[in-house]
Amino acid sequence: MDTIITSDIIPVDLNAFMYWNMKILAHLQGELGNLTRRDELNKERSNFVDTFEAVFFDTREGAWFDLNVKTGEHYDDAYPSLAVPLFTECYHVLNSGMMIDVLETLQRKGLLQFPGGVPASLMKGTNQQWDYPNGWAPINHMIIEGLRKSNNPTMQQRAFELANKWINRNYALYQKDHKMWEKYDVAKEYVRAAKGGEYENQYGFGWTNGVVLDLLVTFSKRAVVKPTGGVTDVHGIGRTDLAGTNRTLLTRYLGTEKSSDLLWLFTKRSLLRALSTFLKCKSSGNSEAVAKTKSL
């Protein structure tokens, strides 16, 4: 811990998320009819991309890296966070060469070579949960989505391959333990839950469930998860078989032939729960406002 210099580091991922927030805010301003403010935010966002690239992109390494403000040097260690700008689309769309450089850097650094997905880091022997060999759903999802959203077929194919690995690892552990885990050991050919950190691996698990459902919907037309844990590419097979394949991916997880009904029910309940919470908060806020008015 005595080597940590957090206040000296400008992180790639945090700034990429700031860019994404600007994009969301611009969209919301447009929806509200505040077109002037929307245009201002979009202009700021465009300028932000230029600054982001100038500060973080290392042309020698071919990717974005954290910057030490005191030394002016990049940290070129391999972490999945270098791919977060792909997920938030914090780059110039027409600069396809840069995108390929980032993919090649991810591969060259060794982050994409593991059978079960992408680990949180390549640091071995730390016994910390955010290091090798543990893979986390949000990290894998951001890399997969970042590659998928590009206009490059090579990157999109790599996204599919990584999604296959992650779905396969999740399902293999589900078959073994009948649980969805907080994190997974992605480095081993054999399947086991992740270890390390300040507490035991948790099962449940919110973001794991959310990510795997999204990947099943996104890639169900191409991948079949076998009971053995293997994955078969069914791209290009007949339409009838493909329809069966779509059911297979979801029914294996959800345990029913009416997978679309269950998925909709799950989504509907989640939305109703969120709406109920919102209305309670709003009602509580109104009650407090009324009470304050009466007291005046």
Residue pairs with C-beta under 8 A, 6 or more apart in sequence:
5 68
8 68
8 69
8 70
9 66
9 67
9 68
9 69
9 75
10 55
10 56
10 66
10 67
10 68
10 69
11 66
11 81
12 56
12 64
12 65
12 66
12 81
12 82
12 84
12 85
13 81
13 84
15 52
15 55
15 56
15 90
16 52
16 64
16 84
16 85
16 87
16 88
16 90
17 84
17 88
18 48
19 45
19 48
19 49
19 52
19 85
19 88
19 90
20 88
20 89
20 90
22 41
22 44
22 45
22 48
23 45
23 88
23 89
25 41
26 38
26 41
26 42
26 45
27 38
29 35
29 37
29 38
29 41
30 38
48 90
49 90
49 91
49 92
52 64
52 85
52 90
53 91
53 92
55 67
56 64
56 65
56 66
56 67
56 74
56 85
57 63
57 64
57 98
58 64
58 65
58 74
58 76
61 74
61 76
61 105
62 98
62 101
62 102
62 104
62 105
63 82
63 101
63 102
63 105
63 106
64 82
64 85
64 102
65 74
65 75
65 76
65 82
66 74
66 75
66 81
67 73
67 74
67 75
68 74
68 75
77 121
77 122
78 109
78 110
78 111
78 121
78 122
79 120
79 121
80 111
80 118
80 119
80 120
80 121
80 139
80 142
80 143
82 102
82 105
82 106
83 102
83 106
83 142
83 143
83 146
83 147
84 142
84 146
85 91
85 102
85 146
86 99
86 102
86 142
86 143
86 146
86 147
86 149
86 150
87 142
87 143
87 145
87 146
87 149
88 146
89 149
91 98
91 99
92 98
93 151
96 150
96 151
96 152
99 150
99 152
99 155
100 152
100 154
100 155
103 147
103 152
103 154
103 155
103 158
106 112
106 143
107 113
109 122
110 122
111 118
111 119
111 122
112 118
112 158
112 162
114 133
114 135
114 165
114 186
114 187
115 165
115 169
115 186
115 187
115 188
115 189
116 135
116 165
116 166
116 168
116 169
116 184
116 185
116 186
116 187
116 188
116 191
117 135
117 140
117 162
117 165
117 166
117 169
117 184
117 186
118 135
118 139
118 140
118 143
118 162
118 186
119 131
119 132
119 133
119 134
119 135
119 186
119 187
120 129
120 130
120 131
120 132
120 134
120 135
120 136
120 139
121 130
121 131
121 132
122 132
123 131
123 132
124 131
124 132
124 133
126 132
126 196
127 196
127 197
128 196
128 197
129 183
129 194
129 196
129 197
129 198
130 136
130 197
131 196
132 187
133 185
133 186
133 187
133 188
133 194
134 183
134 184
134 185
134 186
134 194
134 195
134 196
135 166
135 169
135 183
135 184
135 185
135 186
135 194
136 182
136 183
136 207
137 166
137 183
137 205
137 207
137 208
137 210
137 211
137 212
138 207
138 211
140 162
140 166
140 211
141 211
141 214
141 215
143 159
143 162
144 159
144 162
144 163
144 166
144 215
145 159
146 159
147 155
147 156
147 158
147 159
147 162
148 155
148 156
148 159
148 160
148 218
150 156
160 219
160 222
160 223
163 215
163 218
163 219
163 223
164 219
164 223
164 231
164 233
165 186
165 231
166 211
166 212
166 215
167 212
167 215
167 216
167 219
167 223
167 225
167 231
167 249
168 225
168 229
168 230
168 231
169 184
169 186
169 191
169 229
170 180
170 184
170 208
170 212
171 225
171 229
171 252
171 253
172 191
172 229
173 179
173 180
173 181
173 184
173 191
173 192
173 193
174 180
174 253
175 227
175 229
176 191
177 193
177 203
179 203
179 204
180 203
180 204
180 205
180 208
180 209
180 212
181 193
181 194
181 201
181 202
181 203
181 205
181 208
182 194
182 201
182 202
182 203
182 204
182 205
182 208
183 193
183 194
183 201
184 193
184 194
185 191
185 192
185 193
185 194
185 195
191 229
193 201
194 201
195 201
212 253
213 263
213 266
216 249
216 250
216 253
217 263
220 245
220 246
220 249
220 250
221 234
221 235
221 242
221 245
221 246
222 233
222 234
222 235
223 231
223 232
223 233
223 234
223 249
224 231
224 232
224 234
224 245
224 248
224 249
225 231
225 248
225 249
225 252
226 232
227 252
234 241
234 242
234 245
237 245
247 257
247 259
250 259
250 260
250 262
250 263
251 257
251 259
254 262
254 263
256 262
